[in-house]
Amino acid sequence: MAKINLDINGKKQVVDIDPATPVLWVLRDHLNLTGTKYGCGMAQCGACTVHLDGAAVRSCILPVSQVENKKITTIEGISENGDHPVQKAWLEHDVPQCGYCQSGQIMTAVALLNKNPHPSDQEIENGMHGNLCRCGTYLRIRAAVKTAAKS
C-alpha cells in the first residue's frame, strides 16, 4: 500500500492503495466516481476512457502509480450540469441507446475536439476509433461530434 496524490476533476485527493491498482477501480471503488465504466479490462473498448493531462486514455489498465500529480478528468468533471457542448450534441442526435459506452465516447470526443476543433469526417472516425458501441450508433456519434464542433 502507498499514499498516492491525485488531482481528479480539479480536486486534490489522497488514496492509500496498492500502486498497481488500475485508475478505473480507484475512481469507481474508492472515490465513488462511477461514470467511468468497466468494459473489457484490456483497453480495447474505450468504456473506461478518462483524460490524463487532457489526453484520452484507458483507465482500466493504467496503474494509479503512473498518474500521481497529473490532472485526471472524468465524465463527472467535464461539466457540472451535463451542459458541455458534446453532451448537448449527444442528446440532440439521440446518440445513447443502452448508454454503457457513452461516457467513454464523450470523453474521447471532448479530447478530439480540444485537439482539433474542426475535424473532418475522416478525422472524427480516426479520433473515435477504438471506442466500441454495441448499439452501432456510429453515424449519430459522428453527427454529434460535428455539431459540438460548431458550438
C-alpha positions in Angstrom: 0.0 0.0 0.0 1.1 3.5 -0.7 -0.3 7.0 -0.4 -0.9 8.4 -3.9 -1.7 12.1 -4.5 -4.3 12.6 -7.2 -5.8 15.6 -9.0 -9.3 14.4 -10.1 -11.7 16.9 -11.6 -9.8 19.7 -10.1 -9.8 18.3 -6.6 -6.8 17.1 -4.7 -7.2 13.6 -3.3 -5.0 11.1 -1.5 -5.6 7.4 -1.7 -3.8 4.7 0.3 -3.8 1.9 -2.2 -1.7 -0.7 -4.0 0.2 1.3 -6.6 -0.6 -1.3 -9.3 -4.4 -0.7 -8.9 -5.9 0.5 -12.2 -7.2 4.1 -12.1 -10.6 2.8 -13.1 -11.0 0.9 -9.8 -9.6 3.8 -7.8 -12.3 6.1 -9.4 -15.2 3.7 -9.1 -14.4 1.8 -5.8 -12.5 4.3 -3.7 -13.8 7.7 -4.9 -17.3 6.7 -5.9 -16.9 8.3 -9.4 -18.9 5.7 -11.2 -19.5 7.4 -14.5 -16.4 5.8 -15.9 -17.4 2.3 -16.9 -15.7 -1.1 -17.0 -16.0 -2.7 -20.4 -13.3 -5.2 -21.4 -10.5 -4.7 -18.9 -8.0 -4.7 -21.8 -8.1 -1.1 -23.1 -9.8 -2.3 -26.3 -13.4 -0.9 -26.0 -13.0 2.6 -24.6 -15.7 2.5 -22.0 -13.2 3.4 -19.3 -11.8 6.5 -21.1 -10.7 9.5 -19.0 -8.5 12.4 -19.7 -4.9 12.4 -18.3 -3.4 15.9 -18.7 -6.0 16.5 -21.4 -5.3 13.3 -23.4 -7.9 10.5 -23.7 -6.5 7.3 -22.0 -7.9 4.0 -21.0 -8.1 3.8 -17.2 -8.7 0.1 -16.9 -5.0 -0.8 -17.5 -3.4 2.4 -16.2 -1.8 1.9 -12.8 -2.6 4.6 -10.3 1.1 5.0 -9.5 1.6 6.4 -13.1 -0.9 9.2 -12.6 0.3 10.8 -9.4 0.2 14.6 -9.5 -1.2 14.5 -13.1 -4.6 16.0 -13.9 -7.3 13.4 -14.3 -10.7 14.4 -15.7 -13.6 12.0 -15.6 -17.1 12.3 -17.2 -18.2 13.9 -14.0 -15.6 16.6 -14.4 -16.4 17.9 -17.9 -19.5 19.8 -16.7 -21.4 20.1 -13.5 -24.9 20.1 -15.2 -24.4 18.0 -18.3 -24.2 21.1 -20.4 -20.8 20.5 -22.2 -21.3 21.1 -25.9 -20.5 17.4 -26.6 -23.1 16.3 -24.0 -25.7 18.6 -25.5 -24.9 17.4 -29.1 -25.2 13.7 -27.8 -28.7 14.4 -26.7 -29.6 16.4 -29.8 -28.6 13.5 -32.0 -30.1 10.8 -29.8 -26.8 9.0 -29.6 -27.3 7.0 -26.5 -29.2 3.7 -26.7 -28.1 1.4 -24.0 -25.7 4.2 -22.8 -23.0 2.0 -21.5 -20.2 3.2 -23.8 -21.3 6.8 -23.7 -19.0 8.2 -21.0 -16.0 6.8 -22.9 -17.3 8.0 -26.2 -18.0 11.5 -24.8 -14.6 11.7 -23.2 -12.9 10.7 -26.4 -14.9 13.2 -28.4 -14.1 16.0 -26.0 -10.3 15.2 -26.2 -10.6 15.1 -30.0 -12.3 18.5 -30.2 -9.9 20.0 -27.7 -7.0 18.9 -30.0 -8.8 19.5 -33.3 -11.8 21.9 -33.0 -13.0 21.4 -36.6 -12.3 17.8 -37.6 -13.3 16.3 -40.9 -15.4 13.1 -41.1 -12.2 11.1 -41.5 -10.5 12.8 -38.6 -13.6 12.1 -36.4 -13.6 8.4 -37.4 -9.8 8.2 -36.7 -10.2 10.0 -33.4 -13.1 7.9 -32.2 -11.5 4.7 -33.4 -11.3 2.2 -30.6 -14.4 3.3 -28.8 -16.9 0.4 -29.4 -20.6 0.9 -29.4 -22.6 -2.4 -29.4 -25.7 -0.5 -30.4 -24.0 0.8 -33.6 -24.7 4.5 -33.2 -21.5 5.5 -35.0 -23.3 7.7 -37.6 -25.0 9.6 -34.8 -21.8 9.8 -32.9 -20.1 11.4 -35.9 -23.0 13.8 -36.4 -22.9 14.8 -32.7 -19.2 15.5 -32.8 -19.7 17.7 -35.9 -22.5 19.6 -34.1 -20.4 20.0 -31.0 -17.5 21.3 -33.2 -19.8 24.2 -34.3 -20.6 25.2 -30.7 
